[in-house]
Amino acid sequence: MQTNLSNQTSEGNSPEFLVGDVVVLTEDCRNFKTNELFEVKNKTSTRLWTVKSENHLILVSSKEIRTATVAELNAKRRLTNAEQALAEVS
């Protein structure tokens, strides 16, 4: 049986981002809805990050962001699930 290591997460480990990484907000971010791309500015605590878009500077937890995909970088915005699926097959 093959295992895809990129889809596995280590228990107890939160995602690590680097300053300058481009991220998007996930569905877990309930307080702020936007399709903007954000740049990681700094880590403020174990699981809190300061991220900045063109118009906003916000504090989010590791669960509320994920790394932007290549398709999202090209589109310069967070893609919907349907748009992401189309981008993966083209």
Short mmCIF file of the C-alpha atoms (twelve columns), coordinates in Angstrom:
data_MODEL
# 
_entry.id   MODEL 
# 
loop_
_atom_site.group_PDB 
_atom_site.id 
_atom_site.type_symbol 
_atom_site.label_atom_id 
_atom_site.label_alt_id 
_atom_site.label_comp_id 
_atom_site.label_asym_id 
_atom_site.label_seq_id 
_atom_site.Cartn_x 
_atom_site.Cartn_y 
_atom_site.Cartn_z 
_atom_site.pdbx_PDB_model_num 
ATOM 1  C CA . MET A 1  0.000   0.000  0.000   1 
ATOM 2  C CA . GLN A 2  1.341   3.414  -0.970  1 
ATOM 3  C CA . THR A 3  1.209   6.279  1.472   1 
ATOM 4  C CA . ASN A 4  1.106   9.880  0.374   1 
ATOM 5  C CA . LEU A 5  3.272   11.651 2.935   1 
ATOM 6  C CA . SER A 6  2.157   15.125 1.819   1 
ATOM 7  C CA . ASN A 7  -1.383  14.367 3.035   1 
ATOM 8  C CA . GLN A 8  -0.305  13.213 6.481   1 
ATOM 9  C CA . THR A 9  -0.031  15.426 9.510   1 
ATOM 10 C CA . SER A 10 2.004   14.661 12.592  1 
ATOM 11 C CA . GLU A 11 -0.079  14.586 15.718  1 
ATOM 12 C CA . GLY A 12 0.790   17.420 18.034  1 
ATOM 13 C CA . ASN A 13 2.493   19.432 15.295  1 
ATOM 14 C CA . SER A 14 0.877   22.586 14.007  1 
ATOM 15 C CA . PRO A 15 1.609   23.800 10.482  1 
ATOM 16 C CA . GLU A 16 4.767   25.837 10.257  1 
ATOM 17 C CA . PHE A 17 4.868   28.908 8.073   1 
ATOM 18 C CA . LEU A 18 7.800   31.150 7.278   1 
ATOM 19 C CA . VAL A 19 7.786   34.922 7.164   1 
ATOM 20 C CA . GLY A 20 6.994   35.831 3.571   1 
ATOM 21 C CA . ASP A 21 4.890   32.726 2.829   1 
ATOM 22 C CA . VAL A 22 1.706   33.451 0.896   1 
ATOM 23 C CA . VAL A 23 -1.374  31.996 2.564   1 
ATOM 24 C CA . VAL A 24 -5.153  32.060 2.319   1 
ATOM 25 C CA . LEU A 25 -7.790  31.877 5.024   1 
ATOM 26 C CA . THR A 26 -9.444  28.483 5.545   1 
ATOM 27 C CA . GLU A 27 -13.046 27.656 6.399   1 
ATOM 28 C CA . ASP A 28 -11.970 27.563 10.055  1 
ATOM 29 C CA . CYS A 29 -11.629 31.351 9.995   1 
ATOM 30 C CA . ARG A 30 -15.163 32.294 11.013  1 
ATOM 31 C CA . ASN A 31 -14.624 35.942 11.936  1 
ATOM 32 C CA . PHE A 32 -13.183 37.224 8.670   1 
ATOM 33 C CA . LYS A 33 -14.300 36.198 5.171   1 
ATOM 34 C CA . THR A 34 -12.176 37.172 2.181   1 
ATOM 35 C CA . ASN A 35 -10.611 35.624 -0.911  1 
ATOM 36 C CA . GLU A 36 -7.487  37.785 -0.629  1 
ATOM 37 C CA . LEU A 37 -3.973  36.392 -0.511  1 
ATOM 38 C CA . PHE A 38 -2.062  37.157 2.680   1 
ATOM 39 C CA . GLU A 39 1.642   37.313 3.427   1 
ATOM 40 C CA . VAL A 40 2.897   35.905 6.712   1 
ATOM 41 C CA . LYS A 41 4.495   38.778 8.604   1 
ATOM 42 C CA . ASN A 42 5.488   37.092 11.865  1 
ATOM 43 C CA . LYS A 43 4.735   34.428 14.429  1 
ATOM 44 C CA . THR A 44 3.338   35.992 17.567  1 
ATOM 45 C CA . SER A 45 3.021   32.838 19.686  1 
ATOM 46 C CA . THR A 46 3.054   29.057 19.348  1 
ATOM 47 C CA . ARG A 47 0.002   28.968 17.072  1 
ATOM 48 C CA . LEU A 48 -0.748  32.607 16.219  1 
ATOM 49 C CA . TRP A 49 0.414   34.406 13.101  1 
ATOM 50 C CA . THR A 50 0.190   37.974 11.880  1 
ATOM 51 C CA . VAL A 51 -0.750  38.036 8.191   1 
ATOM 52 C CA . LYS A 52 -1.157  41.008 5.864   1 
ATOM 53 C CA . SER A 53 -3.049  41.477 2.625   1 
ATOM 54 C CA . GLU A 54 -3.240  44.569 0.494   1 
ATOM 55 C CA . ASN A 55 -6.027  45.919 2.708   1 
ATOM 56 C CA . HIS A 56 -5.869  44.046 6.022   1 
ATOM 57 C CA . LEU A 57 -3.520  43.092 8.828   1 
ATOM 58 C CA . ILE A 58 -4.979  40.334 11.007  1 
ATOM 59 C CA . LEU A 59 -3.995  37.839 13.690  1 
ATOM 60 C CA . VAL A 60 -4.958  34.221 12.941  1 
ATOM 61 C CA . SER A 61 -4.331  30.769 14.349  1 
ATOM 62 C CA . SER A 62 -2.491  28.049 12.442  1 
ATOM 63 C CA . LYS A 63 -5.842  26.329 11.779  1 
ATOM 64 C CA . GLU A 64 -7.225  29.421 10.048  1 
ATOM 65 C CA . ILE A 65 -4.622  29.619 7.257   1 
ATOM 66 C CA . ARG A 66 -3.033  27.351 4.691   1 
ATOM 67 C CA . THR A 67 -0.345  27.846 2.073   1 
ATOM 68 C CA . ALA A 68 -1.704  29.262 -1.205  1 
ATOM 69 C CA . THR A 69 -1.611  26.916 -4.194  1 
ATOM 70 C CA . VAL A 70 0.129   27.743 -7.468  1 
ATOM 71 C CA . ALA A 71 -3.285  28.272 -9.095  1 
ATOM 72 C CA . GLU A 72 -4.226  30.737 -6.348  1 
ATOM 73 C CA . LEU A 73 -0.940  32.594 -6.754  1 
ATOM 74 C CA . ASN A 74 -1.635  32.889 -10.490 1 
ATOM 75 C CA . ALA A 75 -5.229  34.020 -9.888  1 
ATOM 76 C CA . LYS A 76 -4.074  36.396 -7.103  1 
ATOM 77 C CA . ARG A 77 -6.924  35.214 -4.847  1 
ATOM 78 C CA . ARG A 78 -8.221  32.207 -2.913  1 
ATOM 79 C CA . LEU A 79 -10.042 29.826 -5.232  1 
ATOM 80 C CA . THR A 80 -13.286 28.022 -4.492  1 
ATOM 81 C CA . ASN A 81 -13.162 24.237 -4.183  1 
ATOM 82 C CA . ALA A 82 -14.621 23.901 -7.698  1 
ATOM 83 C CA . GLU A 83 -12.080 26.331 -9.174  1 
ATOM 84 C CA . GLN A 84 -9.262  24.517 -7.368  1 
ATOM 85 C CA . ALA A 85 -10.437 21.161 -8.738  1 
ATOM 86 C CA . LEU A 86 -10.486 22.575 -12.293 1 
ATOM 87 C CA . ALA A 87 -7.017  24.049 -11.841 1 
ATOM 88 C CA . GLU A 88 -5.642  20.690 -10.720 1 
ATOM 89 C CA . VAL A 89 -6.823  18.877 -13.863 1 
ATOM 90 C CA . SER A 90 -5.725  21.500 -16.369 1 
# 
